[in-house]
């Protein structure tokens, strides 16, 4: 079972973690999709896009039309949302043009602190 962690972390933290793995061989913590600030996470992962991720989680690659059917939305709306998730790398496409979210689960990890 592959679970992706979606988190909020500054890019320099991600680069530091990568450098540690390359130099001291620290074990990998698994797949991660990171956003620099919470506002960016919420801009990309809207409520409707969460529904798409739920429809795609644990599934084989599927056509845009099938994603729309499973999410209960029209194809035109899903088209825009899928492309919004493709740009930051949340979703990918196969060589045949099918949509892929290659994970069986999602873990959200961020801390909200007082200003």
C-alpha positions in Angstrom: 0.0 0.0 0.0 1.5 3.3 -1.1 0.4 6.4 0.8 1.5 9.9 -0.3 2.0 12.6 2.2 0.7 16.0 1.2 2.3 18.7 3.3 3.2 22.4 3.7 6.9 23.1 3.9 9.2 25.7 2.7 11.3 24.7 -0.4 14.5 25.0 1.6 13.4 22.3 4.0 12.7 20.0 1.0 16.2 20.7 -0.4 17.8 20.1 3.0 16.0 16.7 3.3 17.1 15.8 -0.2 20.7 16.7 0.6 20.7 14.6 3.7 19.4 11.6 1.8 22.1 12.0 -0.8 25.0 12.5 1.6 24.2 10.3 4.6 21.7 7.9 3.1 18.9 8.7 5.5 16.0 6.5 4.8 13.3 7.8 2.5 10.0 8.7 4.2 7.9 7.8 1.2 6.2 9.8 -1.6 5.5 13.4 -0.8 3.8 16.3 -2.5 4.8 19.6 -0.8 3.4 23.1 -1.0 5.4 26.1 0.1 2.5 27.8 1.9 -1.0 26.8 3.1 -2.7 29.2 0.8 -1.1 27.4 -2.2 -2.3 24.0 -0.9 -5.9 25.3 -0.6 -5.7 27.0 -4.0 -4.7 23.8 -5.7 -6.7 21.3 -3.7 -10.2 22.7 -3.8 -13.2 20.7 -2.5 -14.1 19.6 -6.0 -10.5 18.5 -6.7 -10.5 16.5 -3.4 -13.5 14.6 -4.9 -11.4 13.8 -8.0 -8.6 12.5 -5.8 -11.0 10.4 -3.9 -12.3 8.9 -7.2 -8.7 8.2 -8.4 -7.1 6.9 -5.1 -6.3 3.3 -5.4 -7.5 3.0 -8.9 -5.9 2.1 -12.2 -5.3 4.8 -14.8 -8.6 6.0 -16.3 -9.9 8.3 -19.0 -11.1 11.8 -18.3 -14.6 10.7 -19.0 -14.3 7.9 -16.4 -12.9 10.3 -13.8 -15.9 12.6 -14.4 -18.4 9.7 -14.1 -16.9 8.5 -10.9 -16.8 12.0 -9.4 -20.3 12.7 -10.5 -19.3 15.8 -12.5 -19.4 16.9 -16.1 -16.4 16.3 -18.3 -15.8 20.0 -19.0 -15.5 20.9 -15.3 -13.3 17.8 -14.6 -11.0 18.7 -17.5 -10.1 22.0 -15.9 -9.6 20.5 -12.5 -7.5 17.6 -13.8 -5.2 20.1 -15.6 -5.0 22.2 -12.4 -3.8 19.0 -10.6 -1.5 18.0 -13.4 0.5 21.3 -13.4 1.9 20.9 -9.8 2.4 17.2 -10.3 -0.4 15.9 -8.1 -1.7 13.9 -11.0 0.1 12.4 -14.0 -0.8 11.1 -17.4 0.1 7.8 -19.0 1.5 7.6 -22.6 -2.1 6.8 -23.6 -3.4 10.0 -22.0 -5.1 8.3 -19.0 -5.1 10.1 -15.7 -3.1 8.6 -12.8 -3.0 9.1 -9.1 -0.7 6.2 -8.2 -1.4 6.1 -4.5 -3.7 4.0 -2.3 -4.1 6.6 0.4 -3.4 10.3 1.3 -1.9 11.6 4.5 -2.1 15.3 5.2 0.6 16.9 7.3 0.9 20.5 8.3 0.9 22.7 11.4 -1.1 25.9 11.9 0.6 28.3 14.3 -0.5 31.6 15.7 0.7 34.7 13.7 
